[in-house]
Amino acid sequence: MNDRAREPTLVLGGTGYVAGELLRLIAGHPRLELVAVVSDSKPGERVAAAFPHLAPAYPETTFVGAEEALRLVTTLPACSILAAAPHGVSAALIDRLLDAAAGAGTRPRVVDISADYRFADPAAYAAVYGHAHGAPARLAEFTCAVPEHLATLTTPHVAHPGCFATAMLLALVPLTQLGLVEPEFYVSAVTGSTGSGRNPVEGTHHPRRHSDLYSYGALGHRHAPEVVSIVERLTGLRPELNFVPHSGPFARGIHATTQARLVRPMSGADVREALAGFYSGHPFVRVKADAPRMKDVVSSNYAELSATTNGKTLAVMSVLDNLTKGAAGGAVQWLNRIHGWDPATGLAAPAPGWT
């Protein structure tokens, strides 16, 4: 496929881990052409200096500032924007770019990976993040969901759920929508250190995190209200969610265990069959008979689920890569859908297996 058939693509928030994963995926995507990596903190610096593993794909590419992004969205008739800017920054930056594009008559499409467009209600966002939303008038232009959970997209832009949220939603949405359980969930999940972002903090400092396991934000993590709002919007039922996240001694991946009370006696095989039917036709979500393992999905866009019961209580285990399926890969999957391409385009590679 020649370059003129490719979609011009901008990456915002270009120096973070999610942006690095976006750049890796774009480098191997047959329909996307990178035209700008936006970073206000490192304009003019080489992408390969921030991400040495990407040097073969971007040996001379440099970061640009927001003004170059404005120039591109107003001169390109159409483009795609993958936004990995920080929470609280992304909303205003996207709003500025979309305002400029509207004035120029151009048509960018946005997939936001921050939390800024995940809530439909600006008051709900402010309650979780402690500050006013940066562009409340834009919220109606975004839909937030896991790609597998929304058959038809009715808004021009998308917000991808967070990584913990994606791991939970893969279990909660089908269980609720199929009416298999009471809408009260207990979730314990473990994430890798890359989920805390690139800037070192105590929770990601290697001597503190290595060979250790500990909870944080128990029953008060910001992803819980996000998950509740998405489940309610998709199923019409507002669940009760009791979520305890944990920090694991590894870099990438999430393992989540969801427990709920069955509405009728079912075997684990019955539940797995129901989940497999729900995800039929969605190749990135695999339902297994045995317990899913992170190494089977880390560094890929695949997620795996399994389920077991004691006749009354159900446990669903889900695993995914927090940077790929839980962030950059899910965003590219959405971009594929927005443009009417096969959702697996550029994403079908299996996990390495021995990371």
C-alpha positions as CSV (number, residue, x, y, z in Angstrom):
1,M,0.0,0.0,0.0
2,N,1.5,3.4,-1.0
3,D,1.9,6.2,1.5
4,R,-0.9,8.3,-0.2
5,A,-3.4,5.7,0.9
6,R,-2.4,6.1,4.6
7,E,-4.2,8.2,7.2
8,P,-2.1,11.2,8.5
9,T,-1.9,10.6,12.3
10,L,-0.9,12.8,15.1
11,V,0.1,11.6,18.6
12,L,-0.4,14.0,21.5
13,G,1.4,13.7,24.8
14,G,4.3,12.1,23.0
15,T,6.8,11.3,25.7
16,G,4.8,9.0,27.9
17,Y,4.7,5.2,28.0
18,V,1.3,5.1,26.2
19,A,2.6,7.4,23.5
20,G,5.7,5.2,23.0
21,E,3.3,2.2,22.6
22,L,1.2,4.2,20.1
23,L,4.3,5.0,18.1
24,R,5.4,1.3,18.0
25,L,1.9,0.3,16.8
26,I,1.8,3.0,14.1
27,A,5.2,1.9,12.8
28,G,3.7,-1.4,11.9
29,H,0.3,-0.3,10.8
30,P,-0.4,-0.5,7.1
31,R,-3.0,2.3,7.1
32,L,-1.5,5.0,9.4
33,E,1.2,7.5,8.6
34,L,2.8,9.4,11.5
35,V,2.9,13.1,10.7
36,A,3.6,14.6,14.2
37,V,4.5,13.6,17.8
38,V,3.5,16.4,20.0
39,S,5.3,17.2,23.2
40,D,5.5,20.7,24.7
41,S,8.3,19.6,27.0
42,K,10.7,18.2,24.3
43,P,10.0,20.1,21.0
44,G,12.9,19.6,18.6
45,E,14.3,16.6,20.4
46,R,14.6,13.2,18.7
47,V,11.9,10.6,19.4
48,A,14.6,8.0,19.4
49,A,16.3,9.7,22.4
50,A,13.1,9.3,24.5
51,F,12.4,5.8,23.1
52,P,15.6,4.1,22.1
53,H,13.8,0.9,21.1
54,L,11.9,2.9,18.4
55,A,15.1,4.2,16.8
56,P,14.8,1.7,13.8
57,A,11.3,3.1,13.0
58,Y,11.9,6.8,13.8
59,P,15.7,7.5,13.4
60,E,15.3,11.2,12.7
61,T,11.7,12.0,13.8
62,T,11.6,14.9,16.3
63,F,8.9,16.0,18.8
64,V,6.9,19.1,17.8
65,G,5.0,21.7,19.8
66,A,1.2,22.3,19.8
67,E,1.5,25.0,17.2
68,E,2.7,22.5,14.6
69,A,-0.3,20.3,15.5
70,L,-2.6,23.3,14.9
71,R,-1.0,23.8,11.5
72,L,-1.5,20.2,10.5
73,V,-5.1,19.9,11.6
74,T,-6.0,23.1,9.7
75,T,-4.2,22.1,6.5
76,L,-4.8,18.4,6.2
77,P,-8.3,17.8,4.9
78,A,-8.6,14.8,7.3
79,C,-6.4,13.3,9.9
80,S,-6.5,11.1,13.0
81,I,-5.5,12.2,16.5
82,L,-4.4,9.7,19.1
83,A,-4.3,11.7,22.4
84,A,-2.1,10.4,25.2
85,A,-1.7,13.7,27.0
86,P,-2.1,13.7,30.8
87,H,-5.5,13.9,32.5
88,G,-6.5,17.5,32.9
89,V,-4.4,18.6,29.9
90,S,-5.9,16.5,27.1
91,A,-9.4,18.1,27.2
92,A,-8.3,21.6,26.5
93,L,-5.7,20.6,23.9
94,I,-8.2,18.5,22.0
95,D,-10.8,21.3,22.2
96,R,-8.3,23.8,20.8
97,L,-7.4,21.5,17.9
98,L,-11.0,20.8,17.1
99,D,-11.9,24.5,17.2
100,A,-9.1,25.3,14.8
101,A,-10.2,22.4,12.5
102,A,-13.8,23.6,12.5
103,G,-12.7,27.1,11.5
104,A,-10.6,25.6,8.6
105,G,-13.3,23.2,7.5
106,T,-11.1,20.1,8.1
107,R,-12.2,16.8,9.6
108,P,-9.9,15.3,12.3
109,R,-11.1,12.2,14.3
110,V,-9.9,11.8,17.8
111,V,-9.4,8.8,20.1
112,D,-8.5,10.1,23.6
113,I,-6.7,7.8,26.0
114,S,-6.7,10.2,29.0
115,A,-9.6,10.3,31.4
116,D,-10.8,13.6,30.2
117,Y,-13.6,12.4,27.9
118,R,-14.7,9.2,29.7
119,F,-17.5,10.8,31.7
120,A,-20.6,12.2,29.9
121,D,-21.3,14.5,32.9
122,P,-18.7,17.2,33.7
123,A,-19.8,17.2,37.3
124,A,-19.0,13.4,37.5
125,Y,-15.6,14.1,36.1
126,A,-15.0,17.0,38.6
127,A,-16.1,14.8,41.5
128,V,-13.5,12.1,40.6
129,Y,-10.6,14.3,39.5
130,G,-11.1,17.3,41.8
131,H,-11.1,20.0,39.2
132,A,-13.5,21.3,36.5
133,H,-13.5,19.7,33.1
134,G,-11.4,21.6,30.5
135,A,-14.0,21.5,27.7
136,P,-17.4,20.4,29.0
137,A,-19.1,21.4,25.7
138,R,-17.1,18.7,23.9
139,L,-18.3,15.8,26.1
140,A,-21.3,15.0,23.9
141,E,-18.9,14.5,20.9
142,F,-17.2,11.5,22.6
143,T,-18.3,8.0,23.5
144,C,-16.4,5.9,26.0
145,A,-16.5,2.1,25.7
146,V,-14.3,-0.9,25.1
147,P,-14.4,-1.5,21.3
148,E,-16.0,-5.0,21.7
149,H,-18.9,-3.5,23.7
150,L,-20.3,-1.0,21.2
151,A,-21.7,-2.2,17.9
152,T,-22.4,1.3,16.5
153,L,-20.5,4.5,17.2
154,T,-22.8,7.5,17.1
155,T,-20.2,10.2,18.0
156,P,-17.4,11.6,15.9
157,H,-14.8,10.9,18.6
158,V,-14.0,8.2,21.1
159,A,-12.6,8.0,24.7
160,H,-10.9,4.7,25.5
161,P,-11.5,3.4,29.1
162,G,-8.5,3.1,31.4
163,C,-6.5,0.0,31.7
164,F,-7.9,-1.3,35.0
165,A,-11.4,-0.3,33.7
166,T,-10.9,-2.3,30.5
167,A,-9.9,-5.4,32.5
168,M,-13.0,-5.0,34.6
169,L,-15.4,-4.1,31.8
170,L,-14.5,-7.2,29.8
171,A,-16.1,-9.2,32.7
172,L,-18.8,-6.8,34.0
173,V,-20.5,-5.8,30.8
174,P,-21.3,-9.3,29.5
175,L,-22.2,-10.6,33.0
176,T,-24.6,-7.7,33.5
177,Q,-26.0,-7.6,30.0
178,L,-26.6,-11.4,29.9
179,G,-28.3,-11.2,33.3
180,L,-26.1,-13.9,34.8
181,V,-25.3,-12.2,38.2
182,E,-26.6,-9.8,40.8
183,P,-25.3,-6.3,40.0
184,E,-22.8,-6.3,42.9
185,F,-19.2,-7.0,42.0
186,Y,-16.0,-7.5,44.0
187,V,-12.8,-7.0,42.0
188,S,-9.2,-7.5,43.0
189,A,-6.7,-6.6,40.3
190,V,-2.9,-6.4,40.0
191,T,-1.1,-4.0,37.5
192,G,2.4,-3.6,36.3
193,S,4.5,-0.5,37.1
194,T,4.1,1.0,33.6
195,G,0.5,1.8,34.6
196,S,1.8,4.5,36.9
197,G,3.3,6.4,34.0
198,R,6.9,7.4,33.1
199,N,7.8,9.9,35.8
200,P,9.3,8.0,38.8
201,V,7.3,8.0,42.0
202,E,7.6,6.0,45.2
203,G,5.1,3.4,43.9
204,T,7.2,2.6,40.8
205,H,10.7,2.9,42.2
206,H,12.3,-0.4,41.5
207,P,13.7,-1.2,45.0
208,R,10.3,-0.5,46.5
209,R,8.3,-2.5,43.9
210,H,10.6,-5.4,43.2
211,S,9.5,-8.7,44.7
212,D,6.6,-7.0,46.5
213,L,2.8,-6.9,46.2
214,Y,0.6,-4.3,47.8
215,S,-2.8,-2.7,47.5
216,Y,-3.5,1.0,47.0
217,G,-6.6,3.1,46.7
218,A,-8.7,0.2,48.1
219,L,-12.4,0.8,47.6
220,G,-11.7,4.4,46.4
221,H,-9.8,4.1,43.1
222,R,-10.8,6.5,40.3
223,H,-11.5,3.8,37.8
224,A,-14.4,2.5,39.9
225,P,-16.9,5.3,39.1
226,E,-15.7,5.2,35.5
227,V,-16.6,1.5,35.2
228,V,-19.9,2.0,36.9
229,S,-21.0,4.8,34.5
230,I,-20.0,2.8,31.4
231,V,-21.8,-0.4,32.6
232,E,-24.9,1.7,33.4
233,R,-24.9,3.4,30.0
234,L,-24.4,0.1,28.1
235,T,-26.8,-2.2,30.1
236,G,-29.2,0.1,31.8
237,L,-28.2,-1.3,35.2
238,R,-26.1,0.6,37.7
239,P,-23.9,-1.9,39.5
240,E,-22.3,-1.7,42.9
241,L,-18.5,-2.1,42.4
242,N,-16.1,-2.8,45.2
243,F,-12.6,-2.5,43.7
244,V,-9.2,-3.1,45.3
245,P,-6.2,-2.5,43.0
246,H,-2.7,-3.8,43.6
247,S,0.8,-2.9,42.4
248,G,2.7,-6.0,41.1
249,P,6.4,-6.6,40.7
250,F,6.4,-6.5,36.9
251,A,6.4,-3.8,34.2
252,R,3.4,-4.7,32.0
253,G,0.1,-6.5,32.4
254,I,-3.0,-6.6,34.5
255,H,-4.6,-9.6,36.2
256,A,-8.2,-9.0,37.5
257,T,-10.4,-11.3,39.4
258,T,-14.1,-10.4,39.5
259,Q,-16.6,-12.1,41.9
260,A,-20.4,-11.9,41.9
261,R,-23.4,-13.8,43.0
262,L,-25.1,-15.8,40.3
263,V,-28.9,-15.3,39.8
264,R,-29.3,-19.0,39.2
265,P,-27.0,-22.1,39.6
266,M,-24.5,-22.4,36.8
267,S,-21.3,-24.3,36.2
268,G,-18.0,-22.7,35.2
269,A,-18.5,-24.3,31.8
270,D,-21.9,-22.7,31.4
271,V,-20.5,-19.3,32.2
272,R,-17.5,-19.7,29.9
273,E,-19.9,-20.7,27.1
274,A,-22.0,-17.6,27.7
275,L,-18.9,-15.4,27.7
276,A,-17.6,-17.0,24.5
277,G,-20.9,-16.4,22.8
278,F,-20.9,-12.8,23.9
279,Y,-17.4,-12.3,22.4
280,S,-18.0,-14.3,19.3
281,G,-16.6,-12.4,16.3
282,H,-14.3,-10.4,18.5
283,P,-10.9,-12.0,18.0
284,F,-9.0,-9.9,20.6
285,V,-11.0,-11.4,23.5
286,R,-10.4,-15.1,24.1
287,V,-12.3,-17.2,26.6
288,K,-10.3,-20.2,28.0
289,A,-11.2,-23.2,30.1
290,D,-8.0,-22.9,32.2
291,A,-6.8,-19.9,34.1
292,P,-5.5,-17.1,31.9
293,R,-1.9,-16.1,32.2
294,M,-0.5,-12.6,31.6
295,K,2.5,-13.8,29.6
296,D,0.1,-15.1,27.0
297,V,-1.1,-11.6,26.2
298,V,1.5,-9.1,27.4
299,S,2.8,-6.8,24.6
300,S,-0.2,-7.7,22.4
301,N,-3.8,-6.4,21.9
302,Y,-5.3,-9.7,23.1
303,A,-7.2,-10.3,26.4
304,E,-8.1,-13.6,27.9
305,L,-11.0,-14.5,30.3
306,S,-11.9,-17.6,32.2
307,A,-14.6,-18.4,34.8
308,T,-15.4,-20.8,37.6
309,T,-18.3,-21.1,40.0
310,N,-19.2,-23.0,43.1
311,G,-22.8,-23.0,41.9
312,K,-23.7,-19.8,43.7
313,T,-20.7,-17.5,43.4
314,L,-18.9,-16.7,40.2
315,A,-15.3,-15.7,39.7
316,V,-14.1,-14.4,36.3
317,M,-10.4,-13.9,35.7
318,S,-9.2,-11.5,33.0
319,V,-5.7,-10.6,31.8
320,L,-4.5,-8.0,29.4
321,D,-1.6,-5.7,28.6
322,N,-2.2,-2.4,30.3
323,L,-0.2,-0.4,27.6
324,T,-1.7,-2.2,24.6
325,K,-5.2,-3.6,25.0
326,G,-5.7,-1.3,28.0
327,A,-4.5,1.9,26.3
328,A,-2.7,2.3,22.9
329,G,-3.8,-1.0,21.3
330,G,-7.4,-0.3,22.2
331,A,-7.2,3.2,20.8
332,V,-5.8,2.0,17.5
333,Q,-8.5,-0.7,17.5
334,W,-11.1,2.2,17.8
335,L,-9.3,4.1,15.1
336,N,-9.6,1.1,12.8
337,R,-13.3,1.0,13.5
338,I,-13.8,4.7,12.9
339,H,-12.3,4.4,9.5
340,G,-14.2,1.2,8.6
341,W,-11.1,-0.9,8.4
342,D,-10.8,-4.4,9.8
343,P,-10.5,-3.9,13.6
344,A,-7.5,-6.2,13.7
345,T,-5.5,-4.1,11.2
346,G,-2.0,-3.6,12.5
347,L,-2.9,-5.3,15.8
348,A,-3.0,-9.0,15.1
349,A,0.5,-10.0,16.2
350,P,0.5,-12.5,19.1
351,A,2.2,-11.9,22.4
352,P,5.9,-12.6,22.5
353,G,5.3,-15.2,25.3
354,W,8.6,-15.0,27.2
355,T,8.8,-11.4,28.3
